[in-house]
Amino acid sequence: WFTYELEVRDDIWRGRKMTRIKITIDGNELYEFLDFDLTFKEGHFAFQQHDPGSRVSIRKVEVLPLP
């Protein structure tokens, strides 16, 4: 198993509204995306697996408020 963290928060950068999306795996920041188009709205999230022959196991999903 590995720990996959996804942090999503609204922010302002140089006077522009945006959503900051940060992905961390096992404590190492892997990717950060600044969404100035505000593509991702409040609501649902889902897990997706693309290869029909693969198997994905997910456990202990937590949604926590950000400080």
VMD Tcl script that draws the C-alpha trace (Angstrom):
set ca {
  {0.00 0.00 0.00}
  {1.02 3.60 -0.42}
  {-0.39 6.87 0.90}
  {-1.83 9.12 -1.79}
  {-2.85 12.60 -0.64}
  {-4.83 15.04 -2.74}
  {-5.12 18.60 -1.44}
  {-7.52 20.96 -3.21}
  {-8.07 24.53 -2.09}
  {-9.23 27.81 -3.57}
  {-6.54 30.49 -3.62}
  {-5.61 33.83 -5.14}
  {-2.35 34.30 -7.01}
  {-1.33 37.74 -8.31}
  {-4.91 38.93 -7.93}
  {-6.44 36.00 -9.88}
  {-8.75 33.40 -8.36}
  {-7.67 29.81 -8.89}
  {-7.84 26.31 -7.46}
  {-4.57 24.78 -6.23}
  {-4.38 20.98 -6.56}
  {-1.44 19.22 -4.91}
  {-0.69 15.47 -5.12}
  {1.60 13.83 -2.55}
  {2.57 10.15 -2.49}
  {4.17 8.67 0.64}
  {5.07 12.17 1.87}
  {6.75 13.29 -1.39}
  {5.09 16.11 -3.32}
  {4.68 14.75 -6.83}
  {2.60 17.34 -8.67}
  {0.98 20.73 -8.20}
  {-1.57 22.17 -10.63}
  {-2.87 25.74 -10.59}
  {-6.32 25.79 -12.20}
  {-6.97 29.40 -13.25}
  {-9.96 28.32 -15.38}
  {-11.68 27.05 -12.20}
  {-12.49 23.81 -14.02}
  {-13.04 21.78 -10.87}
  {-16.14 22.76 -8.93}
  {-17.43 21.82 -5.51}
  {-19.07 18.41 -5.37}
  {-18.28 14.77 -6.03}
  {-15.02 12.96 -6.47}
  {-14.46 9.49 -7.93}
  {-11.85 6.78 -8.39}
  {-11.09 5.65 -11.92}
  {-9.07 2.82 -13.45}
  {-8.46 2.78 -17.21}
  {-7.14 -0.68 -18.09}
  {-9.97 -3.28 -18.02}
  {-7.42 -5.98 -17.16}
  {-6.02 -4.21 -14.10}
  {-7.16 -4.43 -10.51}
  {-7.29 -1.47 -8.13}
  {-7.74 -1.80 -4.37}
  {-8.61 1.24 -2.28}
  {-8.88 1.40 1.49}
  {-9.29 3.99 4.23}
  {-10.58 6.99 2.29}
  {-10.73 10.14 4.42}
  {-12.02 13.61 3.60}
  {-10.61 16.15 6.04}
  {-11.09 19.91 6.39}
  {-8.03 22.01 5.57}
  {-6.57 24.28 8.24}
}
mol new
graphics top color blue
foreach p $ca { graphics top sphere $p radius 0.5 }
foreach p [lrange $ca 0 end-1] q [lrange $ca 1 end] { graphics top cylinder $p $q radius 0.2 }
display resetview
